[in-house]
């Protein structure tokens, strides 16, 4: 039996992978935290202008996971 994943499951998997990558880069010192926080802010502003409410809500839920690394 094969399992088909929908768009939300695929996006969640991608977000989870990104959180893991950011944590690893942050812990190793390879990530410029200040620049990263600025980029997150710019991405959030872009979503406000161009995204849908669900995407902004999901993004806001990810920010603590990304910035507390």
N, C-alpha and C positions, 0 to 999 in steps of 0.2 A: 504494500500500500504506500503510495507516494503522498507527500503532504505538500500542498501548494501554499506558498506564503503570499499574503497580500502586500500591498504597498506600505501599509503602516508597519508591518512586521519587518520588512526590508529596511525601512528608514530607521526604525528603532535599532536594528542590528548595526547599521552604519554609525548611528550616534554612539552606541555603546563602544564600538571599535575606536571611534575618535576620542572618546573620553579616556580610554586606556592609553592611547598614543600620547595624548596631552599630558597625562600623569607621568608617563615614562620620560618624556622629553623634559618636563619640569623637574623631576627628581634628579635627572642627570645634569641639569644646568644648561642644557642645549637650547632651552626655550627662553626667549626674552619676555619675561612676565609682563612688563609694562606695555610693550608693543602688543602682546597678545590680548591684554585687557582692552586696549584701544580698538583692536580689530573686532573683538566681540561687541563692543559698543556700536561700532560702525555697521556690523552685520545686523544688529538688533534694529537700528534705525532704518536700514534697508527693508527689513521685514515689515516694519510699521508702514512704510510707504507702498510696498509692492506685494507683501504677503497676505495670507489669510489669517484670521484670528487664531485658528488652531495651530498654525505653524509658529506664531509668536508665543503662544502659551507653552508649546513644547520646548521652544528655544529658552524661554525663561526658566523652565524646570531644569534645563541642562546647565545653565550658567553656574550654579553653586558647585556642581560636580566638576566643572572645568576649572573654576577659579580656586577651589579648595585643594587642588592637587599639591 
